[in-house]
Amino acid sequence: MAKSTTAAEVKSIFVYPIKSCRGISVSQAPLASTGFRWDRQWLVVNSKGRAYTQRVEPKLALVQVELPNEAFSEGWIPTKSSYLVIRAPGMDELKVPLSKPSEIADGVSVWEWSGSAFDEGNEASKWFLNYLGKPSRLVRFNEETETRVVDPNYVRGHKTMFSDGYPFLLLSQESLNALNKLLKEPLPINRFRPNILVDGCEPFSEDLWNEIKINRFTFHGVKLCSRCKVPTINQETAIPSSKSEPTVTLSMFRSDKVLRPTRKQQGKVYFGQNMVCMDSVTDGKGKMIKVGDPVYVHKVHPSCADAPA
């Protein structure tokens, strides 16, 4: 089914430089071949190189990160005085140079992927050891030698860095509003960690978006986002919900049993849409998404049961 209407506009853009740590709300973000520039470029790993996430280390929710404001300008190149600044309760500020590290960490792994990454050094390692109370290292994705492709069962020819699986996660404000009407305590958007929050569409209409344009860039909806336990973790306190909310409420009307009754049941709940950008974004100017950009819908699925998940 095809149509082309102005369905919404970009309300917020979020970039998460360190996987599972706090995001940064920005007014614009440059597009890269792996998603937004800087998104999930860093990762905290254990002594065996395995990724730490909020699923097992909820304290990561309290780690604030800051990049220079100009880092989200088109074509910006870091200087020797450019830093990723990291803060957390009870900790001194950590400044990680944005210039390329010289050390390499082998055996880094996140989900199905393993490879090498840049090691950000002993000072960063000690900082996260002191904060988490266990051996840790901060590593940076090495695009020069490594490629992490998205699941070819859903889409081919796309890659990401340390995100869970796809370059972009899109969610609508209306979907969050609809959920919050059912909850005793409304939740902020940071529980769901989208990259793009849109406003002005019907609740959950993003489920059906197969092809959209944001500004002049074409995005393809590749997979409904099945949610893990992270949305149950209060991002201000790092304390998980004792009642497993919002998962319990979502399961009442957003489970595969409800949305996809004719498909194989896996006990999943869905909230948001994983997306890839179909345009080449490695070269050229103006590769930027901005708050206020219009969202045009070009192709939709007939129902959630027809959408990939």
DRENDREN-656121 format. One record per residue (C-alpha): residue number from 1; z, y, x. Coordinates in pm, 1 decimal. Example, Ala and Ser with C-alpha at 12.3 -4.5 7.8 and 13.67 -1.06 7.14 Angstrom:
# DRENDREN-656121
<1,<780.0,-450.0,1230.0>>
<2,<714.0,-106.0,1367.0>>
# end
This chain:
# DRENDREN-656121
<1,<0.0,0.0,0.0>>
<2,<-96.7,335.9,148.6>>
<3,<-5.6,690.3,65.4>>
<4,<54.9,1012.4,254.4>>
<5,<329.3,1243.5,137.5>>
<6,<589.9,1466.9,294.4>>
<7,<885.6,1240.2,233.7>>
<8,<1159.0,1405.5,436.2>>
<9,<1237.5,1611.5,742.2>>
<10,<1428.3,1542.9,1061.3>>
<11,<1789.0,1651.7,1007.3>>
<12,<1946.9,1533.9,1334.3>>
<13,<1845.1,1373.5,1663.2>>
<14,<2088.1,1164.2,1865.7>>
<15,<2053.7,1036.6,2221.1>>
<16,<2297.9,784.7,2369.7>>
<17,<2268.3,803.3,2750.1>>
<18,<2524.9,527.0,2814.4>>
<19,<2496.6,225.1,2588.5>>
<20,<2790.8,203.0,2343.6>>
<21,<2935.6,537.7,2450.8>>
<22,<2921.5,856.4,2243.5>>
<23,<2590.1,1009.6,2156.8>>
<24,<2463.2,1361.9,2206.2>>
<25,<2327.8,1559.6,1911.1>>
<26,<2027.7,1763.3,2024.5>>
<27,<1782.9,2001.2,1857.7>>
<28,<1486.4,1837.0,2027.0>>
<29,<1417.0,1532.3,2241.6>>
<30,<1119.5,1438.0,2459.4>>
<31,<944.9,1111.1,2380.1>>
<32,<913.4,851.0,2653.6>>
<33,<754.8,507.3,2654.9>>
<34,<1099.2,350.4,2599.5>>
<35,<1222.0,584.6,2322.2>>
<36,<1377.8,925.9,2360.6>>
<37,<1419.5,1034.2,2720.6>>
<38,<1765.7,943.1,2855.1>>
<39,<1845.1,711.0,2563.8>>
<40,<2042.1,403.3,2675.5>>
<41,<1935.6,460.8,3033.9>>
<42,<2284.1,369.5,3160.0>>
<43,<2495.5,62.9,3097.7>>
<44,<2851.2,-41.7,3183.6>>
<45,<2864.2,-403.1,3302.5>>
<46,<3137.7,-650.5,3393.4>>
<47,<3185.6,-833.4,3722.9>>
<48,<2905.5,-1074.1,3630.7>>
<49,<2661.7,-799.1,3537.4>>
<50,<2687.8,-857.0,3162.5>>
<51,<2674.7,-555.3,2934.1>>
<52,<2993.5,-414.3,2787.6>>
<53,<2951.8,-287.6,2430.4>>
<54,<3188.8,-164.4,2160.6>>
<55,<3179.6,-513.1,2009.8>>
<56,<3421.9,-627.1,2279.9>>
<57,<3527.6,-293.3,2433.5>>
<58,<3579.8,-49.4,2143.8>>
<59,<3734.1,204.5,2386.6>>
<60,<3378.9,290.6,2490.6>>
<61,<3358.0,486.2,2163.4>>
<62,<3583.9,751.4,2320.3>>
<63,<3369.4,801.1,2630.6>>
<64,<3191.5,1136.1,2598.7>>
<65,<2876.5,1205.9,2795.4>>
<66,<2703.5,1532.5,2872.7>>
<67,<2365.1,1611.6,3022.6>>
<68,<2232.5,1953.5,3126.3>>
<69,<2089.4,2138.5,2825.2>>
<70,<1754.3,2162.5,2998.8>>
<71,<1741.0,1780.9,3026.2>>
<72,<1595.0,1780.7,2676.1>>
<73,<1319.8,2025.3,2763.8>>
<74,<966.5,1906.0,2818.7>>
<75,<889.1,1792.3,3172.3>>
<76,<1231.5,1879.2,3315.5>>
<77,<1298.4,1734.3,3660.3>>
<78,<1660.9,1692.1,3781.9>>
<79,<1774.5,1878.7,4091.7>>
<80,<2040.7,1782.2,4345.2>>
<81,<2294.2,1973.6,4136.2>>
<82,<2209.1,1793.2,3808.1>>
<83,<2471.7,1553.5,3674.0>>
<84,<2559.2,1316.6,3394.9>>
<85,<2916.7,1422.5,3314.5>>
<86,<3150.3,1158.8,3170.8>>
<87,<3488.7,1221.8,3008.2>>
<88,<3747.8,1008.6,2828.4>>
<89,<4110.6,1049.4,2714.9>>
<90,<4353.1,1036.7,3006.3>>
<91,<4075.2,1032.0,3265.6>>
<92,<3950.7,1283.5,3519.5>>
<93,<3595.0,1402.2,3471.9>>
<94,<3329.6,1186.1,3638.3>>
<95,<3006.6,1346.1,3759.6>>
<96,<2715.7,1111.1,3823.1>>
<97,<2420.6,1266.6,4007.9>>
<98,<2093.1,1242.9,3816.8>>
<99,<1905.5,1202.3,4144.4>>
<100,<1796.1,843.6,4192.8>>
<101,<2064.4,613.4,4340.1>>
<102,<1983.5,411.5,4648.9>>
<103,<2190.9,103.1,4568.7>>
<104,<2053.0,-182.5,4359.4>>
<105,<2260.0,-413.1,4137.9>>
<106,<2103.9,-754.4,4081.0>>
<107,<2180.1,-988.1,3791.4>>
<108,<2227.0,-719.3,3526.7>>
<109,<2189.1,-856.4,3174.0>>
<110,<2187.7,-726.3,2818.8>>
<111,<2120.6,-974.1,2539.8>>
<112,<1809.7,-1175.1,2628.4>>
<113,<1706.3,-958.1,2925.0>>
<114,<1816.9,-981.5,3285.8>>
<115,<1699.2,-803.7,3598.2>>
<116,<1801.5,-548.8,3856.2>>
<117,<1919.5,-192.5,3800.0>>
<118,<2031.1,105.0,4003.2>>
<119,<2403.3,97.1,4086.0>>
<120,<2577.2,431.8,4038.7>>
<121,<2829.6,360.3,4312.5>>
<122,<3195.7,295.9,4375.4>>
<123,<3337.9,615.5,4225.3>>
<124,<3180.7,535.5,3887.9>>
<125,<3290.3,173.9,3922.3>>
<126,<3652.7,275.5,3983.3>>
<127,<3643.2,520.3,3691.4>>
<128,<3539.5,253.7,3442.7>>
<129,<3774.9,-3.1,3602.1>>
<130,<4065.7,236.4,3545.4>>
<131,<3952.3,321.3,3194.5>>
<132,<3876.1,-29.6,3067.1>>
<133,<4132.9,-207.8,3282.7>>
<134,<3884.0,-462.6,3414.1>>
<135,<3614.1,-479.2,3683.3>>
<136,<3319.4,-261.8,3581.5>>
<137,<3008.9,-101.2,3721.5>>
<138,<2785.1,172.9,3587.4>>
<139,<2415.9,92.7,3628.0>>
<140,<2093.5,275.7,3545.6>>
<141,<1770.5,119.7,3423.9>>
<142,<1506.7,101.0,3697.3>>
<143,<1170.8,166.2,3532.5>>
<144,<991.9,137.2,3866.6>>
<145,<1058.2,-234.4,3899.6>>
<146,<1177.3,-356.7,3558.8>>
<147,<1031.9,-380.1,3207.8>>
<148,<1223.5,-484.6,2899.0>>
<149,<984.9,-562.2,2616.0>>
<150,<1082.8,-559.0,2250.3>>
<151,<1077.9,-884.8,2054.5>>
<152,<709.6,-988.6,2040.9>>
<153,<775.3,-1166.3,1711.0>>
<154,<794.6,-821.0,1551.9>>
<155,<571.4,-596.5,1762.3>>
<156,<384.7,-625.1,2089.6>>
<157,<314.5,-375.0,2362.9>>
<158,<640.8,-180.3,2338.3>>
<159,<941.7,-158.1,2564.4>>
<160,<1291.2,-17.9,2574.7>>
<161,<1575.0,27.6,2824.0>>
<162,<1930.2,-79.8,2732.8>>
<163,<1914.1,-33.8,2354.2>>
<164,<1995.6,-339.8,2145.0>>
<165,<1631.2,-416.4,2084.9>>
<166,<1401.8,-131.2,1983.0>>
<167,<1322.0,223.4,2101.8>>
<168,<1424.8,407.2,1783.3>>
<169,<1664.6,361.1,1492.7>>
<170,<1596.0,576.8,1186.7>>
<171,<1831.2,633.7,894.3>>
<172,<1833.0,874.9,599.8>>
<173,<2115.5,1103.3,494.5>>
<174,<2057.3,987.6,136.6>>
<175,<2127.7,625.7,234.0>>
<176,<2453.6,731.3,398.2>>
<177,<2543.6,937.2,89.2>>
<178,<2476.3,638.5,-137.9>>
<179,<2701.8,419.2,74.7>>
<180,<2976.3,680.1,92.2>>
<181,<2988.8,703.4,-288.2>>
<182,<3101.8,340.8,-287.7>>
<183,<3361.6,372.7,-11.9>>
<184,<3719.4,490.8,-55.4>>
<185,<3689.1,679.1,273.8>>
<186,<3345.1,831.4,343.1>>
<187,<3205.2,764.3,688.8>>
<188,<3028.6,1000.1,929.4>>
<189,<2683.7,919.8,1063.3>>
<190,<2820.9,831.2,1408.1>>
<191,<2934.8,493.9,1273.3>>
<192,<2570.2,386.8,1254.3>>
<193,<2431.4,533.4,1577.9>>
<194,<2080.0,629.4,1466.4>>
<195,<1837.4,815.6,1692.1>>
<196,<1670.7,996.6,1402.2>>
<197,<1848.5,1107.1,1085.6>>
<198,<1613.2,1227.5,812.3>>
<199,<1690.1,1416.5,493.1>>
<200,<1511.9,1474.4,163.8>>
<201,<1399.7,1123.3,62.0>>
<202,<1531.3,872.8,-189.2>>
<203,<1822.3,651.2,-74.9>>
<204,<1703.6,353.4,129.1>>
<205,<1339.1,453.6,105.5>>
<206,<1320.9,413.7,484.2>>
<207,<1350.0,37.9,427.2>>
<208,<989.6,38.4,310.2>>
<209,<837.8,273.8,566.6>>
<210,<571.3,76.6,749.5>>
<211,<394.2,376.9,901.3>>
<212,<514.4,734.8,916.1>>
<213,<431.4,1049.8,1106.2>>
<214,<695.9,1279.2,1247.1>>
<215,<525.5,1601.4,1340.2>>
<216,<200.2,1453.6,1477.4>>
<217,<340.1,1128.2,1616.5>>
<218,<289.8,796.3,1441.2>>
<219,<588.5,562.2,1409.0>>
<220,<578.3,203.9,1290.4>>
<221,<875.0,47.6,1109.7>>
<222,<906.7,-291.8,1274.0>>
<223,<1233.6,-438.9,1147.8>>
<224,<1516.6,-360.4,908.5>>
<225,<1829.5,-304.4,1115.3>>
<226,<2085.2,-580.6,1067.2>>
<227,<2430.2,-443.1,1139.2>>
<228,<2692.8,-584.8,1373.1>>
<229,<3064.8,-500.1,1378.3>>
<230,<3022.0,-161.4,1551.7>>
<231,<3002.8,36.5,1221.8>>
<232,<3354.1,-90.7,1144.8>>
<233,<3491.2,88.7,1454.2>>
<234,<3626.6,439.9,1402.4>>
<235,<3439.0,645.1,1662.7>>
<236,<3720.1,901.6,1686.2>>
<237,<4000.4,650.4,1750.5>>
<238,<3817.3,335.3,1872.4>>
<239,<4018.7,136.6,1614.1>>
<240,<3828.2,-119.5,1401.7>>
<241,<3869.6,-107.9,1024.6>>
<242,<4139.9,-347.7,905.3>>
<243,<3930.4,-408.3,592.7>>
<244,<3600.4,-457.9,780.8>>
<245,<3445.6,-157.3,613.1>>
<246,<3168.2,-62.2,566.2>>
<247,<3043.4,-419.3,619.1>>
<248,<3221.8,-555.1,312.1>>
<249,<3076.2,-288.0,84.5>>
<250,<2731.2,-310.1,242.5>>
<251,<2729.0,-686.5,187.1>>
<252,<2756.2,-626.5,-188.3>>
<253,<2419.4,-451.9,-214.2>>
<254,<2254.9,-456.2,128.7>>
<255,<2272.0,-825.7,223.7>>
<256,<1970.2,-1049.0,273.8>>
<257,<2090.0,-1239.8,-33.8>>
<258,<2045.0,-924.6,-244.0>>
<259,<1748.3,-759.7,-72.8>>
<260,<1554.6,-1069.0,32.4>>
<261,<1650.7,-1345.1,-213.0>>
<262,<1333.3,-1545.6,-156.5>>
<263,<1367.9,-1544.0,222.6>>
<264,<1581.5,-1756.4,452.1>>
<265,<1943.9,-1645.8,421.2>>
<266,<2122.0,-1553.7,745.8>>
<267,<2423.8,-1365.3,611.5>>
<268,<2299.6,-1030.8,741.2>>
<269,<2345.6,-680.4,605.4>>
<270,<2083.8,-410.9,658.8>>
<271,<2116.3,-36.7,708.5>>
<272,<1838.1,163.3,873.1>>
<273,<1496.7,88.2,1016.7>>
<274,<1403.2,-1.9,1374.5>>
<275,<1089.8,181.5,1484.5>>
<276,<839.1,218.1,1766.4>>
<277,<612.7,512.9,1846.1>>
<278,<248.5,411.6,1829.8>>
<279,<117.7,703.0,2037.8>>
<280,<91.3,694.2,2412.8>>
<281,<372.6,916.5,2535.0>>
<282,<350.5,861.3,2909.5>>
<283,<128.2,1163.2,2979.6>>
<284,<39.0,1495.8,2828.6>>
<285,<232.2,1788.6,2689.8>>
<286,<410.4,1850.0,2362.3>>
<287,<560.6,1501.8,2338.6>>
<288,<864.1,1624.9,2153.4>>
<289,<1045.3,1554.7,1827.4>>
<290,<1247.8,1844.8,1688.2>>
<291,<1505.6,1895.4,1415.6>>
<292,<1318.8,2028.3,1111.7>>
<293,<998.8,1834.5,1183.7>>
<294,<832.1,1702.2,867.5>>
<295,<819.3,1327.7,801.8>>
<296,<499.7,1202.8,638.7>>
<297,<480.2,855.4,488.9>>
<298,<141.5,686.5,537.9>>
<299,<207.5,320.0,457.3>>
<300,<490.1,145.3,274.0>>
<301,<590.3,-211.8,200.3>>
<302,<607.0,-311.9,-170.3>>
<303,<970.5,-424.3,-139.0>>
<304,<1242.6,-511.6,110.0>>
<305,<1146.3,-875.0,75.3>>
<306,<805.7,-780.7,216.8>>
<307,<944.2,-577.9,505.3>>
<308,<1012.1,-749.5,840.0>>
<309,<1378.7,-817.6,904.3>>
# end
